Amino acid sequence: MSTINERISLLLKDFGDSESGFAKRIGVSSSVMFNIVNPKGRKSYPSGPVLEKILDLEKDGQKVSAEWLMRGNGDIYQSDGNQKIANPEEALDYLRQEFIRLQRGDK
């Protein structure tokens, strides 16, 4: 099982950032990030405000999963529930068909 520091390091790589680039992305000092992810740093745990900033990150419309970040469970990203529908007409057609099927009592 990975540590929270290792998971943050994975996020850094997934975003393609250096330590200082990721620090800038979330609005903290480079030294804070250095001490969280760099083996030469103190390996300190991230503070609550740092965690909040990380959890606000989005990639491809998905936010960082709190369950993954804190416990290492599940996927690295989760849907925020507000993703755009690729083809709204297809989605509406599907919903109409499902509504009709449910009205008829089909399973």
Residue pairs with C-beta under 8 A, 6 or more apart in sequence:
1 72
2 10
2 72
4 45
4 46
4 69
4 70
5 36
5 37
5 43
5 45
5 46
7 68
7 69
7 72
8 36
8 37
8 46
8 54
8 69
9 37
10 76
11 22
11 54
11 57
11 64
11 69
11 76
12 18
12 19
12 22
12 33
12 37
14 59
14 76
15 21
15 22
15 25
15 57
15 59
17 25
19 30
19 33
19 34
19 37
19 38
20 30
20 33
22 33
23 29
23 30
23 32
23 33
24 30
25 57
26 50
26 53
26 54
26 56
26 57
27 53
28 50
28 53
32 50
34 40
34 41
35 41
35 42
35 43
35 44
36 43
36 44
36 45
36 46
36 50
46 54
51 69
51 70
54 64
54 69
55 63
55 64
55 66
55 69
56 63
57 63
57 64
58 64
58 80
59 77
60 77
61 79
61 80
61 82
61 83
61 84
62 77
62 78
62 79
62 80
62 83
63 77
63 78
63 79
63 80
64 76
64 77
64 78
65 74
65 75
65 76
65 77
65 78
67 73
67 74
67 78
68 74
68 75
68 76
68 77
68 78
85 91
